[in-house]
């Protein structure tokens, strides 16, 4: 008797669970149908186009969303603060720019990327005369601690002299030389393209950085200097694809493969 009762109870329980599952399934189907009908009626259904999804409407706002966890998780990495500076620079947030370069300066005051950020920041501050008085005062006080009353040109020259054997530093200093004075293009390019025996970091990554800077406008229009540098880099690193000559250049026996540069005139200046 008890066995029959247990079987009956179990059967009833299974039947109730089946009915419950069926009700849930029907409710989900009904909700899905309603949602589809509402989307179709309102015309809000949007096609998922990859090209559209990768171009967000507010890229700087999206960048800030990624920046916040970086500042919390890798605060001891200078790149975190320099990336923050680049974002705030584009947003025109001067106090946040100051915060970023100060944190970077505390980690590595001789970092080449930081050097560029400092000069660009100081130049931008001087170009904005309409900043609130309290903001201008704070910026002026804090930047004096970094520049030690030097003008930007002197600050940059000291940086170049201090790092005369590092191509990464010479590149940043040369870029800032041209940034501050467009008439010094020739000298700036000569500094950035040094490949003499005193340069320590003539590796693939650094040489590619220089070639990219010659192409991206960091030194203005300098296509002929880029080609000279590409050939010199190819001679130094013949198997690096970034420096391989064009097909028509390979087939031309008259192409000069030896690069000559006026590095000697810089020896006493850096």
N, C-alpha and C positions, 0 to 999 in steps of 0.2 A: 504493500500500500504506500509506504513512504517513498519507495523507489519510483512509483508512478507519479506521486506528487512532485518529486524533484525533477523528473523528466518534463512534466507539464509546466513547472515553473521556469525551467531552463528554456523550453520552447517558447513560452510567452515572452521571456526576456529577450530572446533572439529576435522575435517578431517585432517587439517594441523598438529595438535597436535598428532593425531594418527600416521600419517606418520613419524613424528619426533621421536616418541617413538620407532617405528618399526626400523628406521634406527639405533638408538642407540643400540637397542637389537642385531641387526645383527652385528654391529661393535664389541660389546663385545664378542659375540660368535666367531667371526672371530679371535679376539685377543687371546682368550682363546685357540682356536684350534692351532694357530701358536705357542703359548708358549709351549703347550704340545708336539707339533711336534719337537720343538727345543730341549726340555729337553730329549725327547726320542732319538733324533739323536745324541746328544752330550754325552749321558750317565751320565748326571749330576743329574738325579733324585735320591734322597737319601731317604732311608727308615727311618721313624721316630722311632728310637729305644730308649725307655725311659732310659735304662741303659747307653746308649751312651750320651744322652742329659744331664744326671746328672753329668757326668765326663767331665768337661770342659778341654780344652787343656792347658789353662793358668789360673789356679785357683787363683794365687796371683794377677794377673791383674784384674780378675773379682772381687776379694775381695776389691781391691782399689776402684773400681767403686761404691761399696756399702758404703765404708768407708767415701768418700768425703761428701755425704749429712749428714751422722751421725755427722761428725766433725762440720758441720754448724748448725745442728738442736739441737744436745744435747751435746754441748761443755762443759757444766757444769757437765756432768756425767763422773766420772773417768774411768768407763769401756770403754767408747769411746776411750780414749787415750791409755788404756792398750791393747785394741784390735788393735789399730793402731801400737803400739809397736810390737806386735806379728807378724803382717804382714811385717813391715819394717825389723824386725830381720831376718825373713826368706829370705828377699830380699837383706840383707846385706847393708842397707841404714843407715849408722851410724849417720849422722846428723839428719835424720828424727826420728831415735830411740831416740836420745837425746831430740829432741823437744817433743816427746810423753811422756817420763818419767818426764820431767820438768813440763809439764802441769798437769800430774797426781799428782806429788809431791805438786804442788800448791793447789790442791783440797783436798788431804788427804795424808799427808806424812807418816802415819802409816798404810796404807792399805796393807793387806797381799800379795795380788797379785802384787802390786807395788814393794814390798820388793823383791819378786822373780825376777821381771823384772830388778830392779836396779843391783842386784848381777850378773845376767846372762849377762847384758849389759856390766858391768865393766870387767867381766872376758873375754868377747868376744873382747873388746877393747884391753886388755893386750895381747891377743893371736894374734892380727893382727899388726905386727910390720911394715908392708909395707904401712900403711896409709900415705897419703900426710901430710907433716909437718904442714900445716895450720890447717888441720882437727884434727890431733893429739893434737895440742895446744889448740884448742877450746874445744875438748872433755875433756882434762885434767883439764882445768880451771873450766869448769862447773861441772864436777863430784866431784872436791875437795869441792865445796860448799855444796854438798849433803853428802859426806862421812866424811867431816871435818878431813881429813888426817888420818882416821882410815883404817886399812887393812880390807879386806872383812870378815875374820873370826871374828874380834873384832866387826865389824858392825853388824854381824849376832848374836853374843852372846848378844850384847846390846838389840837387837830387841827381843830376846827370854826372857830376864829378864824383859823387859818393858811390855811384854804381857803374863806373866806367867799363867794367868787364862783364856785365850782365846784360845780355841782349833783351831780355824781357823788360828790364828797367829802362834801358836805352830807348826801346820802342815807346814806352809810356811817356818818357820825358820828351822824346821827339814829337810825338803827337800833340803834347801840350805846348811845345814851342810853336808849332804851326797854328794851333788853336788860339794862342795869345797874339801871334803876329804872322799874318799870312805872307808877308814879304820875306820871311825866313824859310820858305818852302825848301829851297835847295839844300840848305844846311841841315834842316830837320830830316830830310830823306837820307842824306849822307850818314847821319848818326844812326838812324833806324836800320840801315842796310849794311852796317859794318859786319864783316865776316873775317877779320884778321885774326891772327893767332892769339891775341890777348882775350878774345871773347870766349867765355867758358861754356855757355849753354847753346851751342850750335846744333840743337837736336831738331828732329822733324817737326814736333809740335810748335816750337818757338819760331822756326823759319816759316812755317805755314801762317802763323799769326801775323808775321811781318808782311808776307805777300798779300794776305787778306786786307790788311790796313792800307796797302798801296792801291787796292782796288775799290775799297768801300768809301772813299772820299775823305778819309782821315788826314790825307796830305793834299787834298785837292786833286786836280787832273794830273796824273803822272804815269801815263801808260808806257812811255818809253823807259822810265826808271823801273817800272814793274818788270818789263821784259828783260832788262839787264839783270835784275835781281833773280828772276826765275832761272836764267842761264847760269848764274853764279851758284845758285842753290842746287841746280841739277849737277854741276860739276862736283859739288861737295857731297851730295846724296843722289847718285845717279839712278838708284832704283826706286826713288820716291815718285809715285804717280803724279802727285800735284805739281811736280817740276819738270815732267817730261815735255820735250819739245813737240810742237804741232807736226803733223805728218809731212806737210810740205817743207817744213824746216829740216826734218831728218833727211829728206831726199835732196836737199840743196847743199852741195859740197862747199859752197862759198860762205856758209854761215860761220861766223866766228864764235868759237865755243869758250874763249877765254874772256873772263870778266875783269875789267880794270875799273878801279874806283879811286877817288881822291881822299883816301882815308888819312893820308899823312897830314893834311891840313888841319885835321881835327885833333891830332895827337896832343897838341898843347892847349887845346880849348876845353877838353873834357877831363 
